[in-house]
Amino acid sequence: MRDAALYAAAGSLLLTTLAAAPAGHAAAGRVAAGAPGTAELHGAEAAVARARTAGIDFGACSRADVPQAPKGLRCGTVTVPLDYARPNGPQIKLTVSRIPATQRDPRNSKRKVPRQGALVYNPGGPGASSVYFPAIGALPPWKRIAAAYDLVGYAPRGVGRSAPLSCEDPKRFFKGPTASPAHPSEAYKRQRIAQAKAYARGCARRSGSKLRFFTSLNNARDLDVLRAALGEDRLTFVGASYGTYFGSLYAAMFPTHVRRMVLDAAVNPAPEKIWYRTNLDQSAAFEDRWADFRDWIARHHDVYRLGDTAGKVQRSYDTARNRLAGKAAGGKVGPEQLQNAFLTAGYYDDFWPSRAAALSAYLHGDPKLLVRLAAPRPETAAEAENSSAVYTAVECNDAPWPTDWKVWDRDNTRLARVAPFETWDNAWMNLPCAYWPAARQQPLDVRTGPGELPPVLILAAERDAAAPYPGALEMNRRLAGSVLVTERDAGTHGIGGGPNTCVNGHLEAYLLEGRVPGRRASCAPHRLPPAVGPAKEPRRGSPRSGRR
């Protein structure tokens, strides 16, 4: 399931290897089960040493890297090997952005705040960029953190201008209006199989031999090179969603290089879950979150007129799907576009009012709002196609996938009987992995022992659908000494820096003082949004352009 987690850990705004040891000490790494051999170990060590010497020359951000650079944002690049087994072979440049620590206490302008170093953020995906992330420091929940840290974002390998991947012509990426049957026919399944095979061939054709090097393990190695280039002996890192997975890989691979680490909306790191089973788990969880949304709409029947029970709301939604299958709204919005728009509501409840209002208006004769929210936007096609290509490459490369269609058909048919909302759309998105042309890796068995790693702060919402809560519990078990903070009875995907002041208090205490509340703590849920029509869309990514 692709992730709308661009800035998920930042509220509503806008990955075993041997590496050079911190502070010039002798290298100290580990070889973990499933990790590649010594060539990658020495390659990572060499890349880190070069990066520490070269640093990053920050300057004005180019329009190509950051089309609308916020005030104070500076950009540069860090060079990493395409293949860590050949550290002197082809190199790629990753775009990096930074806003220096303000060192001004937002509560007392006369007090100078000591700088604590760089804080690197990754929003997930795979396929999402955080180059705009440093601007988050202007928002109230982040001002104290921005006073103490340089806020650093970057475009991971394959993303944006960082050796971009592509699997098809962006002009053909947005297809619509399109169907989205909850229980597809055999003919429709054959059509989607053909599309998945064509997409996998396109990835190989357009990306060539470099395709196999886009992996979570390499994302973790790149993160260590970035740490060294920033001049940091130890890394302070905030990862959201998929960023929690390669963050946990980093923790297992480079435990002595971790200073502080926040894993927000934690993905289940168990090797057997990566990635086929994870997607089935997500589809089941989205059914529950869709039920939460329908319950909320039903409680506000006086506003939306979609039904006063969850069942009646479902019938209203099904009516809209059937009507759009016959005639697309605005000639652009069919059942799949409707589904994509409502999928965002499964990630973030601040989307609930606008989606409910759009559905209501459409069923009562006015399609304009639905078209505005759900119609594909051609100006975003290149970015979306790139993000989709990176997502597919990383997930398909990371682990074995079933190659027999009968397995996919069996598992998703069974699941769709009880969880029809997103099951088959999720399957189609990942089906290219069944026909993937590149070699697969074995996932790393993420584990750290007592005392190997500083305390890691894990944040999770109990009803998060994109990163189901059992994944956070598993992450907590595998990272010895980690602390889990849970937002009870809430489902927002990424909770740090959002509307929950209790969660933000734990985040601040950890990042600013290194304090943790004990092995586990919980917070009451944030308030759900009021039942009003849409004002301005929250700035979020799209689940179809950056999944986990």
C-alpha positions as CSV (number, residue, x, y, z in Angstrom):
1,M,0.0,0.0,0.0
2,R,1.5,3.2,-1.0
3,D,1.8,5.9,1.6
4,A,0.6,9.4,1.8
5,A,3.2,10.0,4.4
6,L,4.9,13.0,2.9
7,Y,5.2,15.0,6.1
8,A,3.2,12.4,8.0
9,A,5.5,12.8,11.0
10,A,5.3,16.5,10.6
11,G,1.6,17.1,11.0
12,S,-0.7,18.7,8.4
13,L,2.0,20.7,6.5
14,L,3.4,20.9,3.8
15,L,18.7,0.5,6.4
16,T,24.5,-5.6,8.0
17,T,27.3,-3.6,7.1
18,L,30.6,-2.3,8.4
19,A,31.0,1.5,8.3
20,A,33.5,4.0,9.4
21,A,33.1,4.3,13.1
22,P,32.1,7.6,14.7
23,A,34.7,10.2,15.8
24,G,37.6,8.5,14.0
25,H,37.6,5.3,16.1
26,A,38.2,1.9,14.6
27,A,35.4,0.6,12.4
28,A,32.9,-1.5,14.2
29,G,30.0,-3.2,12.4
30,R,28.2,-6.5,12.2
31,V,27.3,-9.1,9.7
32,A,23.6,-10.0,10.1
33,A,21.6,-12.9,8.7
34,G,20.5,-12.2,5.2
35,A,23.0,-9.4,4.6
36,P,25.2,-9.4,1.6
37,G,28.9,-10.2,1.8
38,T,32.1,-8.4,2.6
39,A,32.3,-6.4,-0.6
40,E,29.3,-4.3,0.4
41,L,30.8,-3.9,3.9
42,H,34.0,-2.5,2.7
43,G,32.3,-0.5,0.0
44,A,30.1,1.3,2.6
45,E,33.2,2.0,4.7
46,A,34.9,3.6,1.7
47,A,31.9,5.7,0.8
48,V,31.5,7.0,4.4
49,A,35.2,8.0,4.5
50,R,34.9,9.9,1.2
51,A,31.7,11.6,2.3
52,R,33.2,12.8,5.6
53,T,36.1,14.4,3.7
54,A,33.9,15.9,1.0
55,G,31.0,17.2,3.1
56,I,28.1,18.9,1.4
57,D,28.4,22.3,-0.3
58,F,25.0,23.9,0.5
59,G,23.8,26.7,-1.7
60,A,20.7,28.0,-3.4
61,C,18.2,25.3,-4.3
62,S,17.7,24.9,-8.1
63,R,14.2,25.1,-9.4
64,A,14.7,21.6,-10.8
65,D,15.3,20.2,-7.3
66,V,12.9,22.4,-5.3
67,P,10.5,24.3,-7.6
68,Q,9.2,26.6,-4.8
69,A,12.0,26.7,-2.2
70,P,10.9,28.1,1.2
71,K,12.8,30.9,2.7
72,G,16.1,29.8,4.2
73,L,16.2,26.4,2.5
74,R,19.6,25.5,1.1
75,C,20.4,22.6,-1.1
76,G,23.4,20.4,-2.0
77,T,24.3,16.8,-3.0
78,V,25.9,13.8,-1.4
79,T,27.6,11.2,-3.6
80,V,27.0,7.5,-3.0
81,P,28.0,4.3,-5.0
82,L,25.3,2.9,-7.1
83,D,26.6,-0.6,-6.1
84,Y,28.3,-0.7,-2.7
85,A,30.2,-3.8,-3.8
86,R,31.9,-1.6,-6.3
87,P,32.5,1.7,-4.3
88,N,34.7,3.1,-7.0
89,G,32.3,2.2,-9.8
90,P,29.3,4.3,-11.0
91,Q,28.3,7.0,-8.5
92,I,24.9,8.7,-8.0
93,K,24.1,12.1,-6.4
94,L,21.3,12.5,-3.8
95,T,19.7,15.9,-3.4
96,V,19.9,17.1,0.2
97,S,18.1,20.2,1.7
98,R,18.7,22.0,5.0
99,I,17.6,24.8,7.2
100,P,20.1,25.5,10.0
101,A,19.0,25.4,13.7
102,T,17.5,28.8,14.6
103,Q,19.0,28.5,18.2
104,R,16.2,30.8,19.3
105,D,13.9,29.6,22.0
106,P,10.3,30.2,20.7
107,R,9.2,30.7,24.3
108,N,11.9,33.2,25.2
109,S,13.4,35.1,22.3
110,K,16.4,36.3,24.5
111,R,17.5,32.7,25.3
112,K,20.0,31.1,22.9
113,V,19.4,27.4,22.4
114,P,22.4,25.1,22.1
115,R,22.6,23.4,18.7
116,Q,22.3,19.6,18.9
117,G,23.3,18.7,15.3
118,A,21.4,17.6,12.2
119,L,18.1,15.9,12.3
120,V,17.4,13.8,9.1
121,Y,13.9,13.0,8.1
122,N,12.5,10.4,5.7
123,P,8.7,10.4,5.0
124,G,8.4,6.8,3.7
125,G,7.2,5.5,0.3
126,P,9.4,4.0,-0.9
127,G,9.5,6.8,-3.4
128,A,8.8,9.9,-1.3
129,S,11.2,12.9,-0.9
130,S,11.6,15.1,2.1
131,V,13.4,18.0,0.4
132,Y,10.6,20.4,1.7
133,F,10.7,19.0,5.2
134,P,13.1,21.6,6.8
135,A,10.3,24.2,6.3
136,I,8.3,22.4,9.0
137,G,10.3,24.2,11.6
138,A,8.1,27.2,11.1
139,L,5.1,25.4,12.5
140,P,4.4,25.5,16.3
141,P,4.8,21.8,17.1
142,W,8.3,21.9,15.5
143,K,9.7,25.3,16.6
144,R,11.5,24.0,19.7
145,I,13.0,21.1,17.7
146,A,14.0,23.5,14.9
147,A,15.8,25.7,17.4
148,A,18.1,22.9,18.4
149,Y,18.6,21.0,15.2
150,D,19.5,21.6,11.6
151,L,16.4,20.2,9.8
152,V,17.6,18.0,6.9
153,G,15.6,16.5,4.1
154,Y,16.7,14.5,1.1
155,A,15.6,12.7,-2.0
156,P,16.5,9.0,-1.7
157,R,18.1,7.1,-4.6
158,G,15.8,7.0,-7.5
159,V,13.6,9.8,-6.3
160,G,13.4,13.2,-8.0
161,R,16.8,14.3,-9.3
162,S,18.6,11.6,-7.3
163,A,19.3,9.2,-10.2
164,P,15.6,9.1,-11.1
165,L,13.9,5.8,-11.9
166,S,11.1,5.4,-14.5
167,C,9.0,2.5,-15.6
168,E,6.7,4.1,-18.2
169,D,6.2,7.4,-20.0
170,P,4.8,9.9,-17.5
171,K,2.3,11.1,-20.1
172,R,0.7,7.6,-20.0
173,F,0.9,7.2,-16.2
174,F,-2.5,8.7,-15.3
175,K,-5.2,6.6,-16.8
176,G,-8.8,7.5,-16.3
177,P,-11.6,7.1,-15.9
178,T,-10.9,3.6,-14.8
179,A,-12.7,0.7,-13.1
180,S,-12.1,-0.6,-9.6
181,P,-14.2,-3.7,-9.0
182,A,-14.2,-5.0,-5.4
183,H,-14.8,-8.5,-6.8
184,P,-13.2,-8.6,-10.2
185,S,-14.2,-10.9,-13.0
186,E,-11.8,-13.4,-14.6
187,A,-11.6,-11.2,-17.7
188,Y,-10.7,-8.2,-15.6
189,K,-8.0,-10.2,-13.7
190,R,-6.4,-11.2,-17.1
191,Q,-6.3,-7.6,-18.1
192,R,-4.6,-6.5,-14.9
193,I,-2.1,-9.4,-15.2
194,A,-1.1,-8.2,-18.6
195,Q,-0.7,-4.7,-17.3
196,A,1.5,-5.8,-14.4
197,K,3.7,-7.8,-16.8
198,A,4.0,-4.8,-19.1
199,Y,4.9,-2.5,-16.2
200,A,7.6,-4.9,-14.9
201,R,9.1,-5.1,-18.5
202,G,9.0,-1.3,-18.7
203,C,10.9,-0.9,-15.4
204,A,13.7,-3.2,-16.8
205,R,13.7,-1.4,-20.2
206,R,13.8,2.1,-18.9
207,S,16.1,1.6,-16.0
208,G,18.4,-1.1,-17.3
209,S,21.0,-2.9,-15.2
210,K,20.9,-0.3,-12.4
211,L,17.4,-1.4,-11.4
212,R,18.6,-4.1,-8.9
213,F,20.5,-1.5,-6.8
214,F,17.4,0.2,-5.5
215,T,16.8,-1.6,-2.2
216,S,16.1,-0.8,1.4
217,L,19.6,-2.1,2.4
218,N,21.1,0.5,0.0
219,N,18.8,3.1,1.4
220,A,20.2,2.4,4.9
221,R,23.8,2.6,3.6
222,D,23.0,5.8,1.8
223,L,21.7,7.2,5.1
224,D,25.1,6.4,6.8
225,V,26.9,8.2,4.0
226,L,24.6,11.2,4.5
227,R,25.4,11.2,8.2
228,A,29.1,11.4,7.5
229,A,28.7,14.0,4.8
230,L,26.8,16.2,7.4
231,G,29.7,15.9,9.7
232,E,27.8,13.9,12.3
233,D,29.4,11.2,14.4
234,R,26.1,9.8,15.3
235,L,22.7,10.1,13.5
236,T,19.5,11.7,14.7
237,F,16.8,10.4,12.5
238,V,13.0,10.6,12.2
239,G,11.5,8.1,9.8
240,A,7.8,7.8,9.0
241,S,6.0,4.7,7.6
242,Y,8.4,2.9,5.2
243,G,11.1,5.2,6.7
244,T,10.7,3.2,9.9
245,Y,11.6,0.0,8.0
246,F,14.9,1.2,6.6
247,G,15.5,3.1,9.8
248,S,15.3,-0.2,11.7
249,L,17.7,-1.7,9.2
250,Y,20.1,1.2,9.9
251,A,19.7,0.6,13.6
252,A,20.6,-3.1,13.2
253,M,23.4,-2.4,10.7
254,F,25.0,0.6,12.4
255,P,23.9,0.5,16.1
256,T,26.9,2.5,17.3
257,H,26.1,5.3,14.7
258,V,22.7,6.0,16.2
259,R,22.2,9.0,18.5
260,R,18.5,9.3,18.6
261,M,15.9,7.7,16.3
262,V,12.1,8.2,16.0
263,L,10.1,5.6,14.1
264,D,6.7,7.0,13.4
265,A,3.9,4.7,12.0
266,A,6.2,1.7,12.4
267,V,6.2,-1.0,9.7
268,N,6.4,-4.6,10.8
269,P,10.1,-5.5,10.2
270,A,9.6,-9.3,10.5
271,P,11.3,-10.9,7.4
272,E,8.3,-13.1,6.6
273,K,6.2,-9.9,6.3
274,I,8.4,-8.1,3.7
275,W,6.5,-7.2,1.6
276,Y,3.7,-9.5,0.3
277,R,2.2,-10.3,3.7
278,T,2.5,-6.7,4.8
279,N,0.2,-5.7,1.9
280,L,-2.4,-8.3,2.9
281,D,-2.3,-7.0,6.5
282,Q,-2.8,-3.5,5.2
283,S,-5.8,-4.3,3.1
284,A,-7.5,-5.9,6.1
285,A,-6.7,-2.9,8.3
286,F,-8.0,-0.5,5.7
287,E,-11.4,-2.2,6.0
288,D,-11.5,-1.3,9.7
289,R,-10.5,2.3,9.0
290,W,-13.1,2.6,6.3
291,A,-15.6,1.5,8.9
292,D,-14.4,4.2,11.2
293,F,-14.9,6.8,8.5
294,R,-18.4,5.5,7.7
295,D,-19.4,5.6,11.3
296,W,-18.3,9.3,11.5
297,I,-20.3,10.2,8.4
298,A,-23.3,8.5,9.8
299,R,-23.0,10.5,13.0
300,H,-23.2,13.6,10.8
301,H,-26.1,12.6,8.6
302,D,-27.6,16.0,9.2
303,V,-24.7,17.6,7.3
304,Y,-23.9,15.1,4.6
305,R,-27.2,13.3,4.0
306,L,-25.4,10.0,3.2
307,G,-27.2,7.8,5.8
308,D,-27.5,7.6,9.5
309,T,-25.8,4.2,9.8
310,A,-22.5,2.9,8.5
311,G,-24.4,0.4,6.3
312,K,-26.4,3.2,4.7
313,V,-23.2,5.2,4.1
314,Q,-21.8,2.1,2.4
315,R,-24.8,2.0,0.1
316,S,-24.4,5.7,-0.7
317,Y,-20.7,5.0,-1.6
318,D,-21.7,1.9,-3.7
319,T,-24.3,4.0,-5.5
320,A,-21.7,6.5,-6.5
321,R,-19.3,3.8,-7.7
322,N,-22.0,2.3,-9.9
323,R,-23.1,5.6,-11.2
324,L,-19.4,6.6,-12.1
325,A,-19.0,3.2,-13.8
326,G,-21.7,4.2,-16.2
327,K,-20.7,7.9,-16.6
328,A,-17.5,9.4,-15.4
329,A,-17.8,12.6,-13.5
330,G,-16.4,15.4,-15.6
331,G,-15.2,12.8,-18.0
332,K,-12.3,12.1,-15.7
333,V,-13.5,10.5,-12.4
334,G,-14.5,6.8,-12.5
335,P,-14.7,4.2,-9.8
336,E,-10.9,3.9,-9.3
337,Q,-10.5,7.7,-9.0
338,L,-13.2,7.7,-6.4
339,Q,-11.5,4.9,-4.6
340,N,-8.1,6.7,-4.7
341,A,-9.7,9.9,-3.2
342,F,-11.4,8.0,-0.4
343,L,-8.2,6.0,0.3
344,T,-6.6,9.2,1.6
345,A,-9.3,9.3,4.2
346,G,-8.0,5.9,5.4
347,Y,-4.6,7.6,6.1
348,Y,-5.7,10.9,7.6
349,D,-9.0,11.8,9.3
350,D,-8.4,15.5,8.4
351,F,-9.5,14.4,4.9
352,W,-12.9,13.1,6.2
353,P,-14.9,16.3,5.8
354,S,-13.8,17.1,2.2
355,R,-14.4,13.5,1.1
356,A,-17.8,13.2,2.7
357,A,-18.8,16.6,1.3
358,A,-17.7,15.6,-2.2
359,L,-19.6,12.3,-2.1
360,S,-22.7,14.1,-0.8
361,A,-22.6,16.8,-3.4
362,Y,-22.1,14.3,-6.2
363,L,-25.0,12.1,-5.2
364,H,-27.2,15.2,-4.9
365,G,-26.4,16.4,-8.4
366,D,-23.2,18.5,-8.1
367,P,-20.0,16.7,-9.3
368,K,-17.6,19.7,-9.3
369,L,-16.1,19.0,-5.8
370,L,-15.6,15.3,-6.5
371,V,-13.9,16.2,-9.8
372,R,-11.6,18.7,-8.1
373,L,-10.6,16.2,-5.4
374,A,-10.4,13.0,-7.5
375,A,-9.5,13.8,-11.1
376,P,-5.9,13.1,-12.1
377,R,-3.7,16.2,-12.4
378,P,-1.5,16.0,-15.4
379,E,1.0,18.5,-14.0
380,T,1.9,15.9,-11.2
381,A,2.3,12.9,-13.6
382,A,6.1,13.0,-13.8
383,E,6.5,13.1,-10.0
384,A,3.8,10.4,-9.5
385,E,5.3,8.1,-12.1
386,N,8.8,8.4,-10.6
387,S,7.5,7.7,-7.1
388,S,5.6,4.7,-8.4
389,A,8.7,3.4,-10.1
390,V,10.8,3.7,-7.0
391,Y,8.1,2.1,-4.8
392,T,7.9,-0.9,-7.1
393,A,11.6,-1.3,-7.6
394,V,12.4,-1.2,-3.9
395,E,9.6,-3.5,-2.8
396,C,10.1,-6.0,-5.6
397,N,13.9,-6.1,-5.0
398,D,13.8,-6.3,-1.3
399,A,12.3,-9.8,-0.8
400,P,10.9,-12.9,-2.6
401,W,7.3,-12.6,-3.9
402,P,4.9,-15.3,-5.0
403,T,5.4,-15.8,-8.7
404,D,2.4,-18.0,-9.2
405,W,-0.8,-16.0,-10.0
406,K,-2.9,-18.7,-8.3
407,V,-1.4,-17.7,-4.9
408,W,-2.3,-14.0,-5.4
409,D,-5.7,-14.9,-6.7
410,R,-6.4,-17.3,-3.7
411,D,-5.2,-14.9,-1.0
412,N,-6.9,-11.8,-2.3
413,T,-10.1,-13.5,-3.2
414,R,-10.4,-14.8,0.3
415,L,-9.5,-11.4,1.9
416,A,-11.8,-9.4,-0.3
417,R,-14.8,-11.4,1.0
418,V,-14.3,-9.7,4.4
419,A,-12.3,-6.6,3.4
420,P,-13.4,-5.4,-0.1
421,F,-12.6,-1.7,0.3
422,E,-8.9,-1.8,-0.8
423,T,-7.9,-5.5,-1.2
424,W,-7.8,-5.8,-5.0
425,D,-6.6,-2.3,-5.7
426,N,-3.7,-3.0,-3.4
427,A,-3.0,-6.3,-5.2
428,W,-2.9,-4.7,-8.6
429,M,-0.5,-2.1,-7.4
430,N,2.0,-4.7,-6.2
431,L,1.4,-7.4,-8.9
432,P,4.4,-6.4,-11.0
433,C,6.5,-8.0,-8.3
434,A,5.2,-11.4,-9.4
435,Y,6.9,-10.9,-12.8
436,W,9.9,-8.8,-11.7
437,P,13.0,-9.2,-13.9
438,A,15.7,-8.4,-11.3
439,A,17.1,-10.6,-8.6
440,R,15.4,-10.6,-5.2
441,Q,17.1,-10.2,-1.8
442,Q,16.4,-11.9,1.4
443,P,15.2,-9.4,4.1
444,L,17.4,-8.7,7.0
445,D,16.3,-10.1,10.3
446,V,16.1,-6.9,12.3
447,R,17.2,-7.4,15.9
448,T,19.3,-5.6,18.5
449,G,20.4,-6.8,21.8
450,P,20.3,-5.1,25.2
451,G,22.7,-2.2,25.3
452,E,23.6,-2.3,21.6
453,L,21.5,0.7,20.7
454,P,20.4,3.9,22.4
455,P,16.6,4.0,23.2
456,V,14.5,4.3,20.0
457,L,11.2,6.1,20.2
458,I,8.4,4.3,18.3
459,L,5.2,6.2,17.7
460,A,2.0,4.5,16.6
461,A,-1.7,5.0,16.2
462,E,-3.8,2.0,17.3
463,R,-6.0,2.0,14.2
464,D,-3.4,3.0,11.6
465,A,-4.3,1.1,8.5
466,A,-1.2,1.8,6.3
467,A,1.0,0.6,9.2
468,P,-1.1,-1.7,11.3
469,Y,-0.5,-1.6,15.0
470,P,0.9,-5.1,15.4
471,G,3.9,-3.9,13.4
472,A,4.7,-1.3,16.0
473,L,4.5,-4.0,18.7
474,E,6.9,-6.2,16.7
475,M,9.3,-3.3,16.1
476,N,9.2,-2.7,19.9
477,R,10.1,-6.3,20.6
478,R,12.9,-6.5,18.1
479,L,14.8,-3.3,19.0
480,A,15.9,-3.9,22.6
481,G,15.4,-0.9,24.8
482,S,13.0,0.8,22.5
483,V,10.0,2.7,23.8
484,L,6.5,2.6,22.2
485,V,4.1,5.5,22.5
486,T,0.6,4.7,21.3
487,E,-2.2,7.0,20.4
488,R,-5.2,5.0,21.5
489,D,-8.3,4.6,19.3
490,A,-6.9,6.8,16.6
491,G,-5.9,6.0,13.0
492,T,-3.8,8.8,11.6
493,H,-0.8,7.5,9.7
494,G,2.1,9.3,11.3
495,I,1.4,11.1,14.6
496,G,4.5,13.0,15.6
497,G,4.2,16.8,15.2
498,G,0.5,16.5,14.6
499,P,-2.6,17.6,16.6
500,N,-2.0,15.4,19.7
501,T,-0.2,17.4,22.3
502,C,0.5,14.3,24.4
503,V,2.4,12.6,21.5
504,N,4.2,15.8,20.8
505,G,5.3,16.2,24.4
506,H,7.0,12.7,24.2
507,L,8.6,13.6,20.9
508,E,10.0,16.9,22.2
509,A,11.3,15.3,25.4
510,Y,13.1,12.6,23.5
511,L,14.6,14.7,20.7
512,L,15.5,17.7,23.0
513,E,16.5,15.9,26.2
514,G,16.8,12.2,25.4
515,R,14.0,11.4,27.9
516,V,11.7,8.4,27.3
517,P,8.6,7.5,29.3
518,G,9.4,3.9,30.0
519,R,9.0,0.8,27.8
520,R,5.4,1.8,26.8
521,A,3.2,4.8,27.2
522,S,-0.1,5.9,25.7
523,C,-2.0,9.0,24.8
524,A,-5.7,9.7,24.4
525,P,-6.8,10.2,20.8
526,H,-6.8,13.6,19.2
527,R,-10.2,15.2,18.4
528,L,-11.8,14.2,15.2
529,P,-12.5,16.9,12.7
530,P,-15.8,18.8,12.7
531,A,-18.4,18.0,10.1
532,V,-18.0,20.9,7.7
533,G,-17.5,21.3,4.0
534,P,-14.0,21.5,2.6
535,A,-12.0,24.7,3.0
536,K,-8.4,24.0,1.8
537,E,-6.9,20.6,1.2
538,P,-4.3,19.6,3.8
539,R,-0.9,19.4,2.1
540,R,-0.3,15.7,1.9
541,G,1.0,13.2,-0.6
542,S,-1.2,10.8,-2.5
543,P,-1.4,7.1,-1.6
544,R,-0.9,6.4,-5.2
545,S,2.4,8.3,-5.4
546,G,4.2,7.1,-2.3
547,R,2.6,4.3,-0.4
548,R,3.9,3.2,2.9
